[in-house]
Amino acid sequence: YDMRVKCAKPPLCYDFSNVGTFLSLPEVQQALGVQGKKWRDCNREVALEFELAGDWMHSFETMIPDQLNDGIRVLIYAGDQDYICNWLGNQAWTRELEWPHKGDFNAKTPQEW
């Protein structure tokens, strides 16, 4: 969600109609086994079922130090104008992350990528 772009199509602000068009194609519905179903963006009923089943947002930051210690390279990505995944928040938690190379990491200057 780009903060520089005015909300063009509420409530999600972006035109996702191409998704609905694609998911309405008979061959796509057949492949997905959902013939006769209508796609809806942000179906609250479906989201609630995921939440109640415990399948919602989870914090995995406690696993990152072990990955880094094992030599696994990671990329923490967020756009500089992203409303939902803001880069300042990501920068803050990565700088606080406890791991053997915290000092080396914090000495680096963030890079545009």
C-alpha positions in Angstrom: 0.0 0.0 0.0 1.8 3.0 -1.3 1.2 6.1 0.9 1.8 8.4 -2.1 -1.2 7.1 -4.0 -4.6 8.4 -3.2 -7.1 5.6 -2.5 -8.7 5.0 -5.9 -11.1 2.2 -5.2 -12.2 1.7 -1.5 -12.1 -0.2 0.6 -8.7 -1.8 -0.5 -7.6 1.3 -2.6 -6.4 -0.8 -5.5 -8.4 -2.2 -8.4 -8.2 -6.0 -8.0 -11.0 -6.6 -10.5 -8.5 -8.5 -12.7 -8.2 -11.1 -9.9 -12.0 -11.6 -9.9 -12.1 -11.8 -13.7 -9.4 -14.4 -13.7 -11.0 -16.4 -10.9 -14.3 -16.4 -12.6 -13.0 -18.1 -15.7 -14.6 -21.5 -16.0 -11.3 -23.3 -16.6 -9.8 -21.7 -13.6 -12.8 -22.6 -11.4 -12.6 -26.1 -12.7 -8.9 -26.4 -11.9 -9.5 -25.0 -8.4 -12.6 -27.2 -7.8 -14.8 -24.2 -7.1 -17.3 -24.2 -9.9 -20.1 -21.8 -9.3 -18.4 -19.9 -6.5 -17.9 -16.1 -6.6 -14.6 -14.5 -5.6 -14.7 -11.8 -3.0 -11.8 -9.7 -1.9 -11.1 -9.8 1.8 -13.8 -12.2 2.8 -14.2 -11.6 6.5 -15.9 -15.0 7.1 -12.9 -16.8 5.6 -10.4 -14.6 7.4 -12.2 -15.4 10.7 -12.0 -19.1 10.1 -8.2 -18.8 9.6 -7.9 -16.7 12.8 -10.0 -19.2 14.9 -7.9 -22.0 13.6 -4.7 -20.2 14.8 -3.6 -19.5 11.3 -3.0 -15.8 11.4 0.0 -13.5 11.7 2.8 -15.1 13.7 6.1 -13.6 14.8 9.1 -15.5 13.6 11.7 -13.1 14.7 12.9 -15.5 17.4 13.9 -17.9 14.7 16.0 -15.4 12.7 19.1 -15.3 15.0 19.5 -19.1 14.6 19.2 -18.8 10.8 21.8 -16.0 10.8 24.1 -18.0 13.1 23.8 -20.9 10.6 24.9 -18.7 7.8 21.5 -18.4 6.1 21.2 -15.0 4.4 18.0 -13.1 5.0 16.4 -10.1 3.4 14.1 -7.9 5.5 12.2 -5.9 2.8 9.8 -3.0 3.1 9.1 -0.2 0.7 10.0 3.3 1.9 6.4 4.4 1.2 4.6 1.2 2.3 1.8 1.9 4.7 1.4 -1.6 6.1 5.1 -2.8 6.2 6.9 0.4 7.0 10.7 0.4 6.8 11.2 2.3 10.0 9.5 -0.4 12.0 11.5 -3.1 10.3 14.7 -1.2 10.8 13.9 -0.8 14.5 13.4 -4.5 15.3 16.3 -5.7 13.1 18.6 -3.3 14.9 17.5 -4.7 18.3 17.8 -8.3 17.3 20.2 -10.2 19.5 22.8 -12.2 17.5 26.6 -12.4 17.3 26.9 -9.8 14.5 24.5 -7.3 15.8 27.2 -4.6 16.1 28.5 -5.2 12.6 24.9 -5.1 11.3 24.1 -1.9 13.1 27.3 -0.2 11.8 26.1 -0.6 8.2 24.2 2.1 6.4 20.8 1.0 5.0 21.0 0.5 1.2 18.4 1.2 -1.4 17.7 -2.1 -3.1 
